[in-house]
Amino acid sequence: MPSPAVSGYRPGVRLILILVGALWGAWSGLLLPRAAHRLSVDPEEPWNGECPDGHPIQGTFNGWLGRAHCTDTAHSYGPTPPPTDTLCGPYGPRTPVVSTATALICAGLAAATGPRPELVVWLLAAPVAVLLALVDHRVHRLPDVLTLPLAAATLALLGIAAVLPADAGSWPTALLGGLALGATYLVLYLINPAGMGFGDVKLALGLGTALGWYGWPVLVTGAFAGVLYGAVYGLGMVALRRAGRKTAIPLGPFMLGGAFTGLLLGAFAVA
């Protein structure tokens, strides 16, 4: 049953939250292509320090934050360089696509969660999740610099949400959920290390924590949905003859998609 603090809010509050979530997702999504480009390197290699055309990446926070196009004007353009948008190709996927996708994800989380404190946690985690999906899709890698802080921050922030009014979850179950899903993926990794990366195990810690917030049924649903999405994608690629049975596919985007599905279902269930 919804708590009185939530059930008594005005209907317009949810609409405002959806709008705020969409704006946050759209803005944060603008910053993801550059970060995805920098993180999309093989293990043991330093983070990418050049744009696709070879110019050094500079800017805020040592070049980690900024526009999705290189704006270098010091390389062979003469005294009248062209507009910055035409200098170089983008760092990765088209920025409007990434920004729109992140906005839709954040708006969906806001619509499902409503005015509950855990919404802040979901909105902060969503851009990181999109960034992880982009990197894993490009280089089949889930960097520790994202997965481990995501798990720790999610657990810590949900701990704060648990002591605030109108929360709809359980912090102890979130903690146990992260450990349970992480342990499950660890076992799968040990059984078949060729079919799963250790980064998937670390990602499972954070996803299990988020899903566990809404209880064990939501955790199982979200985890199963991720496996199902990955299986459907793999079978589809085989059917289209774009991959073989032994072709490796990135599991991260499907794990994240399953977690998103689970969070929506869990949040709507307690609304």
N, C-alpha and C positions, 0 to 999 in steps of 0.2 A: 504494500500500500504506500502511495506517495506520502511523504511527511507533510504536515500542515504548512511548513515554511515554503514548500514548493507548490503544493496543490492550490494555494491561495494567490499565486502571482497572476498578474494580468496577462491575457493572451498575447498582447503586444510585446511582452518581454522576450518571448521565444523568437519572435520575428527580428527583434533588435539583435539578439545573440547570433542568429543566423547571418545577419548582415555583417556584424563585427567579425564573425568567423570567416566569412567569405573574403572580406577585405584583408584580414590578416594572412589568409592563405595566398591571396593574389600577390600581396607585397612580398612575403617571404619566398614565394615561388620564383620571383624575379631574380633572387640571389642564388638559386640552387644550381643553374647550369655551370657557372664558373667554378663553384666548389666541387661539383661532380667531375669536371674536367681535371682539376688538380688532384683529386683523389683516385682517379682512374688510372692506376699504374699497377704493375706487377708487384708481388711481395718482394720485400728487401730493396725496392727501388725508392728513391726520394720522391716526394710529392712533385707533381708536374709544375715547373716554374715558368713555362712558356705557353703562349697561346698557340692555336693550331698552325699559324703562319710563322711561328718561331720567335715572336717578340717576347721579351721578358714581361711577366705579369707583375704589375705594380698596383698599389692602391691601399685601401683601408685594411688594417690587420694583415699587413704583409701580402696584400693582394687576394685575400680569401673572400672578401666582400666587395661586390661591385657589379657592374653591368655584365650582361652575358655576351657582349661583343668586345673584342680588343679595340682600344681607342689609341693605340700607338701611332704617333704622327712623325716619328723621327727616323723612319726607314724608307728612303728612296721615293718619297712622294713629292719632293721639290718644295718650293716656297709656298705653294697653294695646295695643301692636301685636300683630298675629297672629304665629304661629310663623314663623321666618325662612324655612322651606322654602316658605311660601305667600305671601311678600311680592311676588315678581316672577316672571315667566316665566324659563326657563333662558336662558343666553347663546347656546345653539345646539342641536345635536342632543342627544337625551336622554343624560345622563351615563352611565347603565348600559350603553348600546349602545356608546359610544366606549370606555369602560373595558374592556368585555368584548372588543371587537375588538382593542384594543391588547394585552390579556393573551394572546389566542389567537395573535397574530402573534409576540409575544416567546416564548411557549411553543413554537411551531413552530420558530423559529430555534434555540432551545436544544436541542430534540429532534434537529434535523438536524446541528447543529454539534458538540454534545458539549463535552467539556472542552478546548477549544482557545482560544488567546488572542484570536482574532478574534471570538469570541462576545461579548466585552465591547463591541467596536465595533458589532456588529449591534444589541445591546440598547440602546446609547446612541442609535443612529440611528433606531431604530424609532418612538419617540414623535414625533420631528421629522417623520418620513415621514407618520405619521398626521395630524399637524397640517397639513402641506402639502396633503394630500389634502382635508381639511376646508375649508381656505381656498379652494383652487382650485375645489372643487365649488360653493362659495357665490358667489364673485365672479370666477371665471375668472382668478385671479391667483396667481402663485408669488412671494412677496416675496423680494427679495434678502437681507433680513436672515436668512432661513432657508436659501435654496439655496446661497449662497456659503460661509457657515460650514460647512454640511453637507459640501460637497465638500472644503474645506480640512481639516476635522477628521477626516473619513474617511481621507484620504490620510495625514495625520500619525499617526493612531492605528494604522493598518495598518502604517506604518513601524516603530512600536514592537512590534507583534505579530510582525513578521517576524524580529525578533532574539530572540524568546522561544522556549523549547522547545515542540515539538509543534504549531507552526503548520502550516497545510496550504495555503498560498497563495504567491503571488509578488508582492512589492511593485513591482518594475519593470513587470510586466504590469498591475498595478492602475493605475499611473501612466499607462501607454500606453492602457489601456482607457478611462480617463476622458477623455483627450485625443481618442481615436478616436470615442467616442460623442458627445462634445460637438461635434466637428467635423462629424459626420454630421448632427446636428440643426441645426447652424448652416447647412449647405448647404440642408437642407429648408426652413429658415426663410427663407433668401434667395430660394429658388425660389417659395415660396408664403407670404409673410408673413401673409396673411389667414387661413390655416388653422392657424397655429401661433404661439404667443407666444414672445418672447425668454426668458421665464422657463423655458420648457421646455428651451431650450438650456442654461441654467445648471444646471437640475436634472439634465440628462444628464451633466454633469461628475461629480457625486457618484455617480450610479447606475452610470456606466461604471467608476468607480474601484472600487466595491464588487464589481461583477460580474467585473471584470478580475482580481480577486484569485484567482479560481478558474480563470482561463484564458480563452482566446478562445472556445471552444465555449459556455461558460456565458454569456459576454458576449453572443454572438449570440442565444442562446436567450432570455435575459432581455429583450433589446431587442425581439426579434420577438414575444415573448409580450405585451409592453406594447402594441405596434401592433395585434396581433390582438384583445386585449381591447377596445381603443378602437373598432376596426372593428365588432366584434360588438355593442357597446353602441349605436353610431350606427345600424347597420342595424336593430337592434331598436326604437329610438325612431322611426325612419322607418316601420317596419312597423306600429307602434302608432299612427301619426299624431300623435305627440307632438313631432315635429321634422321639419323639411324637409331637403332635401339640402344646403342652404347654412347650416343652423343650426350655430353654433359649439358644440363640446362641450369640456369641460375635459380635456386630455390627461394632466395630472399624476397623477390617481388611477390611471390605467391604466398609465402608465409605472412608477409605484411598485409596482403589482400585478405587473407583469411582472418587475421587479427582485426582488421577494419570491419569485416562482416560481423565478427563476434561482438565487438564493442557496440555496434549499432543495435544488434539484437538485445544485448544485455541492457543497454541504456533505455531502449524503448520498453523493455519489460518492466522496468521500475518507474517509468514515467507516470 
